[in-house]
Amino acid sequence: AGLLAHFRAVADAVNCTVMIYNIPGRTGISIAPTTLAQLSKHPRIRALKESSGSLFTLSDIQDAVMSEGQDLDFFC
Protein backbone atom coordinates (compact mmCIF):
# COMPACT_ATOMS: atom_id res chain seq x y z
CA ALA A 1 0.00 0.00 0.00
CA GLY A 2 2.88 2.37 0.77
CA LEU A 3 4.53 1.88 -2.62
CA LEU A 4 1.22 2.38 -4.41
CA ALA A 5 0.59 5.60 -2.50
CA HIS A 6 4.13 6.88 -3.08
CA PHE A 7 4.27 6.30 -6.83
CA ARG A 8 0.73 7.56 -7.36
CA ALA A 9 1.52 10.74 -5.41
CA VAL A 10 4.63 11.34 -7.53
CA ALA A 11 2.73 10.70 -10.77
CA ASP A 12 -0.09 13.02 -9.64
CA ALA A 13 2.39 15.79 -8.81
CA VAL A 14 4.12 15.99 -12.19
CA ASN A 15 3.07 16.89 -15.71
CA CYS A 16 5.24 14.36 -17.50
CA THR A 17 5.31 10.61 -17.95
CA VAL A 18 6.82 8.54 -15.16
CA MET A 19 9.19 5.58 -15.35
CA ILE A 20 9.30 3.39 -12.26
CA TYR A 21 12.70 1.96 -11.44
CA ASN A 22 12.65 -1.44 -9.74
CA ILE A 23 16.15 -1.98 -8.41
CA PRO A 24 15.95 -4.35 -5.43
CA GLY A 25 19.73 -4.61 -5.15
CA ARG A 26 19.85 -0.94 -4.10
CA THR A 27 16.51 -0.52 -2.32
CA GLY A 28 16.24 -3.84 -0.49
CA ILE A 29 12.74 -4.46 -1.89
CA SER A 30 11.36 -5.60 -5.21
CA ILE A 31 8.10 -4.06 -6.37
CA ALA A 32 5.59 -6.90 -6.71
CA PRO A 33 4.11 -7.63 -10.14
CA THR A 34 0.61 -7.03 -8.76
CA THR A 35 1.68 -3.61 -7.45
CA LEU A 36 3.16 -2.69 -10.82
CA ALA A 37 -0.03 -3.84 -12.54
CA GLN A 38 -2.04 -1.49 -10.33
CA LEU A 39 0.39 1.37 -10.97
CA SER A 40 0.19 0.80 -14.73
CA LYS A 41 -3.41 2.04 -14.57
CA HIS A 42 -2.20 5.57 -13.76
CA PRO A 43 -2.21 7.65 -16.97
CA ARG A 44 1.27 9.11 -16.33
CA ILE A 45 3.03 5.88 -15.34
CA ARG A 46 4.11 4.56 -18.72
CA ALA A 47 7.39 2.69 -18.24
CA LEU A 48 9.36 0.40 -15.96
CA LYS A 49 13.10 -0.01 -15.68
CA GLU A 50 13.43 -3.56 -14.35
CA SER A 51 16.77 -4.28 -12.72
CA SER A 52 16.12 -7.36 -10.60
CA GLY A 53 18.22 -9.43 -13.00
CA SER A 54 15.54 -12.11 -13.27
CA LEU A 55 13.78 -12.87 -16.53
CA PHE A 56 11.15 -14.73 -14.50
CA THR A 57 10.36 -11.53 -12.57
CA LEU A 58 10.13 -9.55 -15.80
CA SER A 59 7.79 -12.15 -17.29
CA ASP A 60 5.60 -12.13 -14.16
CA ILE A 61 5.39 -8.33 -14.29
CA GLN A 62 4.47 -8.34 -17.98
CA ASP A 63 1.79 -10.97 -17.38
CA ALA A 64 0.32 -9.01 -14.44
CA VAL A 65 0.26 -5.72 -16.38
CA MET A 66 -1.33 -7.36 -19.43
CA SER A 67 -3.94 -9.14 -17.28
CA GLU A 68 -5.10 -5.67 -16.17
CA GLY A 69 -5.47 -4.68 -19.82
CA GLN A 70 -2.64 -2.17 -19.45
CA ASP A 71 0.58 -1.50 -21.31
CA LEU A 72 3.99 -0.34 -20.11
CA ASP A 73 7.29 0.17 -21.87
CA PHE A 74 9.94 -2.06 -20.34
CA PHE A 75 13.64 -1.28 -20.04
CA CYS A 76 16.18 -3.76 -18.69
Buried (B, 14 or more C-beta within 10 A) or exposed (E): EEBBEEBBEBBEEEEEEBEBBBBBEEEEEBBBBBBBBBBBEBEBBBBBEBBBEEEEBBEBBBEBBEEBEBEBEEEE
